[in-house]
Amino acid sequence: MTNKSFENLYDWDKIQELFNEFLPELIDMQKNIKNNDPLLELSEDKRLEIDNIGFKKEARKPEEVTKQLIENIYPYRMKINHPKYFCFIPSATSPYSVFGEFLNSIYNPYGGGYTISPGPAEIEKETINYMGSLVGYEVKGLGGNFVSGGSMGNLTAAVTARDDKLPLEKLSLGTVYVSDQTHSSMAKGLHIIGVPTENIRIISSNDNFQMNSHELKNTIINDISNGFIPFLVVGSAGTTNTGSIDPLDELASIAKEFNLWFHVDAAYGGSVLLSSHKDKLKGIEKSDSITWDGHKWLFQTYGCAVLICRDKLKLLKSFHADPEYLKDVKSTEDRFNFWDMGIELTKPARATKLWFTLQTLGLDNMKKTIDQGFIIADWIEKEISKYDDFEIVSHSQLGIINFRYKNDKFSEIELDKINHRISENALKENDSAFLTTILKNKTVLRFCCNNALTTKEDIQSIILNIRKFIDNNI
């Protein structure tokens, strides 16, 4: 018999009514997202309206709250799955991932331990094993853990590398090697684990924005001669700025020569292993660990990332704990608890929606969809090459391209401001969404093109609108 006092909290009939009323509208919104603006700015009046909603003792009608979210909250966001959205790393989310997320939400399986949710744990294990096999790791020995994102993946790798290669009493002497294009999450993770900022060696990149391996080796040798203990080198497979891939083979050889842990941040580029361009990641199989984000180029909802380690025993060394309240659910070889592979004890079963997407979409379709990102960036390069006053700063690679307006009658400072204005105008006009970044001390227009629904006509229209703005305002 139901306790009437708590019926509101567990009113599944009301939730079914909400689904029936609002789900068709929400699906229609996503199906027709291209007809909406990529960005709707939050005015000061609207911001204050949201801030003043407050919290009340009395219950509100769920329909009223839902409408408020749909009409007054969610519209004010960059629509990261819009075909004309090219900022950051877009998450062009697949509806299969959305449905997988819904299934996960309604069943709410615990993702940390095998005994509590053996079915989802098997799915996570098999997904990690499959992704690890794509990297080139031996399935029998590898380990891993689905995490919230690349930041948590890189932090997990940093902890593991420290514990494997650096005596804790000599932490102040440990040195780490990253490039000037390495993602900022790596520096944040190193700070968290206690590596002094001055012990993070930033290695320059070449004209193709790849880590300079000769400089890396010389820096390591110099550090050793000065009493430091090098323990970690971080390569990138698809940098955020340019999509560049470091010389992974060379970095792996250097790491092996000096007994360093070799981690590859493949948060963006790891998905290339499922594409026709997988050979671009040659050398990644020699890494000790990788980070790979499903919510980037595998079209998943946030957050769906994975840290995979060649040797699961290294993860166990860092993260296994044996408190008295977990003694009845210890890991075994066949029934492994993911809390022994990472930082989180409580975590959702993040792999399920990716597994669902790969199963329902199929690997051939996934390959074609990832390949399309390369094609779209090539379209942009072809279009801008028609104009003498566009300068390509980084060529199309892994679906990313950077270019800028350039005219000798303007100074570099003026050109930086002009390129900022080009980006700002596109956002203002809601024609498309792309932002700037800094490369070679120049402000450039950066396009990340991993939404397969972007058409050639979209690209031609965007470049034409940029030209109109330049001709009419510059």
Helices and strands as residue ranges (DSSP letters): G 4-6, H 12-31, G 33-35, H 44-51, H 62-68, I 69-73, H 95-107, H 118-135, E 143-147, H 150-165, G 168-173, E 174-179, H 184-192, G 197-199, E 200-203, H 213-225, E 229-236, H 248-257, E 261-265, G 269-274, G 278-281, G 284-286, E 289-293, H 294-297, E 305-309, H 312-319, G 324-329, G 338-340, H 351-361, H 363-384, E 390-397, E 400-405, H 412-429, E 435-439, E 442-448, H 456-473
